[in-house]
Amino acid sequence: MSMPGGFAHEIDTDRLTLVLREPRHITLTFRVDEVALLGRIAAPDASPVAVMMSMAAMNDKDFVNIVEKTRAKFSSQVFLTDENSKTINLSNWRWKPIEQLRAEIRELAMTTVVGGDSHLHQKSSEINADAISDSVFGRVTVHLPVESKSILVITYRPTQKHFDASKGSGLVVDF
């Protein structure tokens, strides 16, 4: 028996993807429920709904302050170590704009208050950072804050080829 397409959705799980871009450069991309993550960092004893409702009701200054503090705490606790136990800190952190996060929290809170979809999910946020090392990466250990809880980790090293479609032949891709 198949499910109608309207009822299917991707399995909700936080993910971290590490991509070896160059021998000394790894990009990290988190796809997470940022509201839940911020709540686990800022108010670990509060329920996710209580955190969301509180954040939705905050004035702009307090909202920006708590988001910036929790993002800074999270990013300060994420790092890599290489096979020689040398710490590689991450740089160039890129987060969803705070105004967009605020709008999503308010929309979710409003839907919750008016008894909206009981299967409603927060939109996942994409958080990016770079790890650049003085030496070539071989093996790395990823260190995350305990508030990250369970996270699916995906790693890969892309293969790149130039392809000239004007030649009329197909591109062979090996997996």
N, C-alpha and C positions, 0 to 999 in steps of 0.2 A: 504494500500500500504506500503510495507516495503522498507527500504533503503538498498542498497548494503553495506555490511560490511566495505568496503574500505572507505566509506564516513562518517561513524559514529565515534564519539569519545566521551570521557568522558566530561561531562560539566566542563568547566574551572571555578573553584572557589577556592579561597584560603581557606584552612581548618586548623583547630587546633584540635588535638585529645588529650584529657587528659585521662590518664589511672591510676587508683589507683592501684599501684603494691603491696604495703604493706600498713598497716594502717597509716604509717607516710611518705610514698613515692609516689609521683605522677610524672609520666613522661609526658612531653608535646612534641608533635610532630607537627610541622608546615609543611604543604605542600603548598608552595607559589611560585609565580613568583618572584624570588628574584631580578631580574633586575628591574622589575616595583617597587618593595618595596624599593630597594636602591635608585631608582630615586625619589620616593615620599619623601624620607628622605633627600637625598643630594641636589636635585634640584626640589623642589616642583612646581615651575612655568614652568618647561620645559616639553615638550611632551615626552612620553615614547620612541618614535623613536629617538628624539634628544639625550636623555640620553644614549640610546643604542649605537648610532653612536659615541658619544663623548667617551664613555667608551671603545669602540672597538679601537679607534684611540690613546688612552693614552699610554704613555710609561709605562713600567712595574712598576717602582717605584711609579708613580702617581696612577696607577690602584690599586696596593696593598694598598696604603695609603687611598684612598677613600673607598675601600671595608672594610678595617679594621675599619675606623672611623664610617661608617654607621652601620656596624654590632654591634659595641660597643654601639652606641646610641640606636639602637633597643633593644638589650639585656638589657641595663640598665633601660629601660622603661617597661619591661615585668616583672610582679610579681603577686603573689597571696596574698590575705588576708584571714585569717581564720574567723570563726564565732565570734571571740573576737576582730576582727579588727587588729590582729597581722600580720605584713608583713612577708611573706615568700619569700625571694629572690631565684632566680633560679641559679643553678650551673651546671657545666659540660656541657657547651654549645658545640654542635657539628654541624658544618656547612660543606657544600660542599667545597672541596679543591678549593682555589682561582684559581689555574691553570685550573681546570675543568670549573669553572664559566667563566673564561676569554676565553677559547676555545669556549664555547657555545655562548657567546656574539659575538665573531668574526664571527662564522658561521652564526648566525642569521643576523648580519649586512651585511655580504656578500650576503646572500640570498635576503635580502631587496634591496640592491643596484642593483643586476642583475635582479630584477623583479620576484623573486621567487613566491612561493605559497602565494596567498593573504590571505589564511586561516592559515598561519603559526603561531604556538604558541611557546613561550619560554618553555623549559622544566621546570617543577616545581622542586624546590629545597626542600629537606627535612632538616629541622632544628630541632634539639633535645635539650632538657634541662631537668633537674631534679629539683623537689621541695621536699626538705626533711625538715620535721618539728620535733620539740621536742615533740609535742603532736599529738594525733591521729586526722586525718582529718575527719571532719564531713561534713561541708559545706565550700566551698571556693568561693571567688570572684576573677575573672580573670581580670587583668588590662593590657591593651595593648596600645601601642602608637597610636595616632590618625591616623598616616600614614598607619596603618593596614587596615583602611577602613572597608568594610564589609567582614566578615569571617565566614564560617560555623564552628560551634563548636560541636564536638562529644565527649561525655564522657562515660566512662564505667569502671566497676570493673570486671575483668575477674574471672571466676570460674576455678579452677584447680583440676584435678583428675589424679591419676595414673591409667594407663590401661595396663593390661597384656594380650597382644594379643595371647599368647601361650595357654591360657585357652580355646580358640575356641569360645568364646561368643562375642557378639557385645557390644560396649560401648553406653549406653543410655545417650543422651545429652538433657537436658531440657533448653528451651529458655523462 
